[in-house]
Amino acid sequence: MTNKANDWIEVRRDAETGIESIHAHFRGHAYDAHTHDELLVGVTQQGVQRFRCNRSVHTSVPGNAMLIEPGAVHDGHAPDKAGFTYAMLYLPTECIGTLLQKRGLKGLEGIEPAFKNTLEGDPQLQAAILQAFGAIHGSEGRLARDQALDQLLDVLSGHMHTVREANESKVRMARVTEHMHARLGENLGLEELADHAGVDRFRLARQFKLAYGQSPHSYLVNLRLRSARAMLAAGERPAQIATQLGFSDQSHLGRWFQRA
């Protein structure tokens, strides 16, 4: 459940595959810009769902499938008073990479997976997403889940780029994100990141925004929040997590969680 009247959310997780399923309804503002480590595939079931992703504004209505890559910055809101309802699967890249490799396709490890379009009107894709969602969210068992995932990957692979050439700028920005991962709790500055990338701080800010759709600071905050979520799930104390991840205190961490 949520704390806004008439909004609701159901979240479930398949323990074996790590796939999370979310069924939700929102009116007005749904969530601020954020990222995920997983591939997101979903369907708008009711209403109008509007969101920014890949530096564009998208409007999804019933019949649309939504495809969002790992690390893609996106938000969400309802432009109409009736709000919107959607079903979404969060597919871990490790799980999906294994399934793609079994089909003779390159896995996702070490590359930048991308969908050809954020919104797709393919009825076959929408049906495959809903079937997989029903099997996982409804806990229909391994056989139903596995068959539905196989069907989803067969359809989804036609909407994906599994190989993307990395230009010099992307390689440099990848060095910056690796540096952030390695020093997650440190008080990083723009000059330090620029030195690590081998560019000046102004080009760093511009190239990073082009590569990831957000500033280095926003990327770092989202990275810390994803790490905090995993640590909380493992039972670690919020105050200790805040200290380890570079937040000033537990309240600071809590405020960022609320915003995201």
C-alpha positions in Angstrom: 0.0 0.0 0.0 1.0 3.7 -0.3 0.3 6.7 1.9 -1.8 8.5 -0.7 -5.5 8.0 -0.7 -6.7 5.7 -3.6 -3.1 4.8 -4.6 -2.0 1.2 -4.1 1.0 -1.0 -4.9 1.6 -4.8 -4.7 5.2 -6.0 -4.9 6.2 -9.7 -5.0 9.5 -11.4 -5.7 10.3 -14.8 -7.2 12.9 -16.2 -4.8 14.5 -18.5 -7.4 15.0 -16.1 -10.3 15.1 -12.8 -8.3 12.5 -11.4 -10.6 10.2 -8.8 -8.9 6.7 -8.1 -10.1 4.8 -4.9 -9.3 1.1 -4.2 -9.8 0.2 -0.6 -8.9 -2.2 2.4 -9.4 -1.2 6.0 -9.0 -2.9 9.4 -9.4 -0.9 12.6 -9.8 2.8 12.3 -9.0 3.9 8.7 -8.9 7.7 8.8 -8.4 10.7 11.0 -8.9 13.5 10.3 -11.4 15.4 7.2 -10.4 17.2 4.1 -11.9 17.2 0.4 -11.6 19.8 -2.3 -12.0 17.2 -4.6 -13.8 15.5 -4.6 -17.2 12.0 -3.3 -16.8 9.2 -4.6 -19.0 5.6 -3.6 -18.3 2.2 -2.8 -19.6 -0.2 0.1 -18.9 -3.5 -1.5 -18.1 -5.7 1.5 -17.4 -5.5 5.3 -17.8 -2.6 7.5 -19.1 0.9 6.9 -17.8 3.4 9.7 -18.6 7.1 9.5 -17.8 10.5 10.8 -18.9 13.1 8.2 -20.0 16.2 8.4 -22.3 15.8 12.2 -22.4 12.3 12.0 -23.9 8.7 12.3 -22.6 6.6 9.2 -23.2 2.9 8.7 -22.9 1.7 5.1 -22.4 -2.0 4.0 -22.7 -3.6 0.6 -22.6 -2.1 -1.5 -25.4 1.5 -0.1 -24.9 4.4 -2.1 -23.6 7.1 -0.2 -21.7 10.7 -1.2 -22.0 13.4 0.4 -19.8 17.1 -0.5 -19.7 19.2 -0.9 -16.6 20.5 2.5 -15.5 18.0 4.5 -17.6 16.7 7.5 -15.6 12.9 7.6 -15.5 10.1 9.1 -13.5 6.3 8.8 -13.6 3.0 10.7 -13.1 -0.6 10.6 -14.2 -1.7 13.6 -16.3 -5.4 12.7 -15.9 -7.3 12.7 -12.6 -8.3 9.0 -13.0 -4.7 8.0 -12.7 -3.2 4.9 -14.2 -2.7 1.2 -13.4 0.2 -0.8 -14.6 1.9 -4.2 -14.3 5.8 -4.4 -14.4 8.5 -7.0 -14.2 12.0 -6.2 -12.9 14.2 -8.7 -14.7 17.8 -9.1 -13.3 20.4 -8.9 -16.0 22.1 -12.0 -14.8 18.9 -14.1 -15.2 18.1 -12.6 -18.6 21.7 -12.9 -19.8 21.6 -16.6 -19.1 18.3 -17.1 -20.9 19.7 -15.2 -23.9 22.8 -17.2 -24.0 20.8 -20.4 -24.2 19.3 -19.0 -27.4 22.7 -18.5 -28.9 22.5 -14.7 -28.3 25.2 -12.7 -26.5 24.6 -12.2 -22.9 24.2 -8.9 -21.2 27.2 -9.0 -18.9 29.8 -6.3 -19.7 27.7 -4.6 -22.4 25.1 -1.9 -22.4 21.8 -3.5 -23.3 19.2 -1.3 -25.0 15.7 -1.5 -26.3 15.0 -0.2 -29.8 12.1 1.8 -28.4 10.8 2.7 -24.9 7.2 2.3 -25.9 6.1 -0.6 -28.2 2.6 -1.2 -29.6 3.3 -4.8 -30.5 0.3 -6.9 -29.3 2.4 -10.1 -29.2 4.9 -8.4 -26.8 2.1 -7.0 -24.6 0.5 -10.5 -24.4 3.9 -12.1 -23.5 4.6 -9.6 -20.8 1.1 -10.1 -19.2 1.5 -13.8 -19.4 4.8 -13.8 -17.7 3.6 -11.3 -15.1 0.6 -13.5 -14.3 2.7 -16.5 -13.9 5.2 -14.8 -11.5 2.9 -12.4 -9.6 0.3 -15.1 -9.3 2.9 -17.7 -8.1 1.6 -20.3 -10.7 4.7 -22.5 -10.2 8.0 -23.2 -11.9 6.7 -24.7 -15.1 4.3 -21.8 -15.8 7.0 -19.3 -14.9 9.7 -20.9 -17.1 7.4 -21.3 -20.1 6.2 -17.7 -19.8 9.7 -16.3 -19.5 10.9 -18.3 -22.5 8.0 -16.9 -24.6 8.7 -13.4 -23.3 12.4 -13.6 -24.2 11.6 -14.9 -27.7 9.4 -11.9 -28.4 11.5 -9.4 -26.4 14.8 -10.3 -28.2 13.3 -8.8 -31.4 13.0 -5.4 -29.6 16.5 -5.3 -28.2 20.0 -4.2 -29.2 22.4 -6.7 -27.5 25.5 -5.0 -28.8 26.4 -1.3 -28.9 29.7 0.1 -30.0 31.4 2.2 -27.2 32.9 5.4 -28.3 35.7 7.2 -26.5 33.4 9.3 -24.4 31.4 6.3 -23.2 34.6 4.5 -22.2 35.7 7.5 -20.2 32.3 7.8 -18.5 32.4 4.1 -17.7 35.7 4.8 -15.8 33.9 7.4 -13.8 31.0 5.1 -12.8 33.5 2.4 -11.9 35.3 4.9 -9.6 32.0 5.8 -8.0 31.2 2.1 -7.3 34.6 1.6 -5.8 34.4 4.6 -3.5 30.7 4.7 -2.8 30.9 6.1 0.7 33.6 8.7 0.0 33.0 12.5 -0.4 33.8 12.5 -4.1 34.4 15.8 -6.0 34.0 16.7 -9.6 37.7 17.4 -10.1 38.6 14.0 -8.8 36.1 12.3 -11.2 37.4 14.5 -14.1 41.0 13.5 -13.3 40.0 9.8 -13.3 38.3 10.2 -16.7 41.1 12.2 -18.2 38.9 15.2 -19.2 38.2 18.6 -17.6 35.3 19.0 -15.2 33.2 20.9 -17.7 33.4 18.2 -20.4 32.9 15.6 -17.7 29.6 17.1 -16.6 28.4 17.4 -20.2 29.5 14.0 -21.4 28.2 12.2 -18.3 24.8 13.8 -18.8 24.8 12.6 -22.5 25.8 9.1 -21.5 23.5 8.6 -18.5 20.8 11.2 -18.7 21.7 12.7 -15.3 24.4 14.5 -13.5 27.3 12.7 -11.7 25.8 13.6 -8.3 22.3 12.3 -9.2 23.9 9.0 -10.5 25.9 8.7 -7.3 22.8 9.3 -5.1 20.8 6.6 -7.0 23.7 4.2 -6.8 23.9 4.7 -3.0 20.1 4.3 -2.7 20.2 1.0 -4.6 23.0 -0.2 -2.3 21.1 0.9 0.8 18.1 -1.0 -0.4 20.1 -4.2 -0.7 21.8 -3.7 2.7 18.4 -3.0 4.4 17.0 -6.2 2.9 20.0 -8.0 4.4 19.1 -6.8 7.8 21.7 -4.1 8.4 20.8 -1.1 10.6 19.8 2.1 8.8 22.1 4.3 10.8 25.1 2.1 10.0 24.1 2.0 6.3 23.9 5.8 6.1 27.4 6.2 7.5 28.9 3.6 5.2 27.3 5.1 2.0 28.2 8.7 2.6 24.9 10.1 3.9 25.3 12.6 6.8 22.9 10.5 9.0 19.9 8.2 9.0 17.5 11.1 8.5 19.4 12.2 5.4 19.2 8.7 4.0 15.5 8.6 4.8 14.8 11.9 3.0 16.5 10.6 -0.1 14.4 7.4 0.0 11.2 9.4 0.2 12.2 11.5 -2.8 13.0 8.4 -4.8 
